[in-house]
């Protein structure tokens, strides 16, 4: 029996279920591989796993999808599945926007701390140069020699 024969025997919606199950399995394997190679953190994978599970469940349990679409007033049941996917995408985008905002704040804080440390290093350089010359570090800071006057 060839794959074409099997495909002819299944109704259209069953073929879709098979393809969705195969796609979900491939996606979960890719997700696991990305986590294993440390290209994706587990906490971000937790956003994708429920999405895949919900899509598979609503595809396999077609009556659940149809009752959900009826409850939402959607005539075509696959449109309700699309609505669920768009909802998950919105939640994911909102989460990633919050993560990005926090990273931008952290970057600004780090840049400020780096500027302070750079100023302190230059001031220490002036003090070391003054001690090598046999002068008091305070004098070198007042002279403004070699970037003096910083902190």
C-alpha positions as CSV (number, residue, x, y, z in Angstrom):
1,X,0.0,0.0,0.0
2,X,1.5,3.3,-1.1
3,X,1.2,6.6,0.7
4,X,-1.1,7.8,-2.0
5,X,-3.5,4.9,-1.3
6,X,-3.5,5.7,2.4
7,X,-4.2,9.4,1.6
8,X,-7.1,8.5,-0.6
9,X,-8.7,6.4,2.1
10,X,-8.5,9.2,4.7
11,X,-11.1,12.0,4.7
12,X,-9.7,15.5,4.1
13,X,-9.9,16.6,7.8
14,X,-8.0,13.4,8.8
15,X,-5.2,14.2,6.4
16,X,-4.9,17.6,8.0
17,X,-4.7,16.1,11.4
18,X,-1.9,13.8,10.3
19,X,0.0,16.7,8.8
20,X,-0.5,18.9,11.9
21,X,0.7,16.0,14.1
22,X,3.8,15.5,12.0
23,X,4.5,19.3,11.9
24,X,4.0,19.5,15.7
25,X,6.4,16.6,16.3
26,X,9.0,18.1,14.0
27,X,8.6,21.5,15.8
28,X,9.0,19.9,19.2
29,X,12.1,18.1,18.1
30,X,13.6,21.3,16.8
31,X,12.7,23.0,20.1
32,X,14.4,20.3,22.1
33,X,17.5,20.5,19.9
34,X,17.7,24.3,20.3
35,X,17.4,23.9,24.1
36,X,20.1,21.1,24.0
37,X,22.5,23.3,22.0
38,X,21.7,26.2,24.4
39,X,20.4,28.4,21.6
40,X,17.1,28.7,23.4
41,X,16.5,29.0,27.1
42,X,13.9,26.7,28.8
43,X,11.8,29.6,30.0
44,X,11.2,30.8,26.4
45,X,10.5,27.2,25.3
46,X,7.7,27.2,27.8
47,X,5.9,29.7,25.6
48,X,6.1,27.4,22.5
49,X,5.2,24.0,24.0
50,X,1.6,25.0,25.1
51,X,1.1,26.5,21.7
52,X,2.0,23.3,19.9
53,X,-0.1,21.2,22.4
54,X,-3.2,23.4,22.0
55,X,-3.0,23.4,18.2
56,X,-2.6,19.6,18.1
57,X,-5.4,19.0,20.6
58,X,-7.8,21.4,18.8
59,X,-6.9,19.7,15.5
60,X,-7.4,16.2,16.7
61,X,-10.4,16.9,18.9
62,X,-12.4,18.6,16.1
63,X,-15.6,18.7,18.2
64,X,-13.8,20.8,20.8
65,X,-12.7,23.2,18.0
66,X,-16.2,23.3,16.6
67,X,-17.9,24.0,20.0
68,X,-15.3,26.7,20.7
69,X,-15.9,28.3,17.4
70,X,-19.7,28.1,17.9
71,X,-19.3,29.7,21.4
72,X,-17.3,32.5,19.8
73,X,-19.8,33.0,17.0
74,X,-17.3,31.9,14.3
75,X,-18.9,30.1,11.5
76,X,-15.8,28.3,10.1
77,X,-14.1,26.2,12.8
78,X,-10.5,26.5,11.4
79,X,-10.9,30.3,11.7
80,X,-11.2,29.8,15.4
81,X,-7.9,27.8,15.4
82,X,-6.3,30.7,13.6
83,X,-7.7,33.0,16.3
84,X,-6.1,30.8,18.9
85,X,-2.8,31.0,17.1
86,X,-3.0,34.8,16.8
87,X,-3.7,35.0,20.5
88,X,-0.6,32.9,21.3
89,X,1.4,35.1,19.0
90,X,0.2,38.2,20.7
91,X,1.1,36.8,24.1
92,X,4.5,35.8,22.9
93,X,5.2,39.2,21.3
94,X,4.1,40.9,24.6
95,X,6.4,38.7,26.6
96,X,9.4,39.3,24.3
97,X,8.7,43.1,24.3
98,X,8.9,43.0,28.1
99,X,12.2,41.0,28.0
100,X,13.6,43.4,25.4
101,X,12.7,46.4,27.5
102,X,14.4,44.9,30.5
103,X,17.5,44.2,28.5
104,X,17.6,47.8,27.2
105,X,17.4,49.1,30.8
106,X,20.2,46.7,31.8
107,X,22.3,47.9,28.9
108,X,21.9,51.5,29.9
109,X,22.8,50.7,33.5
110,X,25.9,48.8,32.4
111,X,26.9,51.7,30.1
112,X,26.6,54.2,33.0
113,X,28.6,51.9,35.3
114,X,31.3,51.5,32.6
115,X,31.6,55.2,32.3
116,X,32.0,55.6,36.1
117,X,34.7,52.8,36.1
118,X,36.5,54.4,33.2
119,X,36.6,57.7,35.0
120,X,37.9,56.0,38.1
121,X,40.6,54.2,36.1
122,X,41.8,57.4,34.5
123,X,41.9,59.1,37.9
124,X,44.0,56.2,39.3
125,X,46.3,56.4,36.2
126,X,46.9,60.1,37.1
127,X,47.6,59.2,40.7
128,X,50.0,56.4,39.7
129,X,51.8,58.8,37.3
130,X,52.1,61.4,40.0
131,X,53.6,58.9,42.5
132,X,56.1,57.8,39.8
133,X,57.1,61.5,39.3
134,X,57.5,61.9,43.1
135,X,54.5,64.3,43.4
136,X,51.5,64.1,45.5
137,X,48.5,62.6,43.7
138,X,46.3,65.6,44.7
139,X,48.7,68.0,42.9
140,X,48.5,66.0,39.7
141,X,44.7,66.0,39.9
142,X,44.7,69.8,40.2
143,X,47.2,70.2,37.4
144,X,44.9,68.3,35.1
145,X,47.9,66.4,33.7
146,X,47.1,63.3,31.7
147,X,43.4,63.6,31.8
148,X,43.4,64.9,35.4
149,X,40.4,66.6,36.9
150,X,38.3,63.4,36.6
151,X,36.9,62.3,39.9
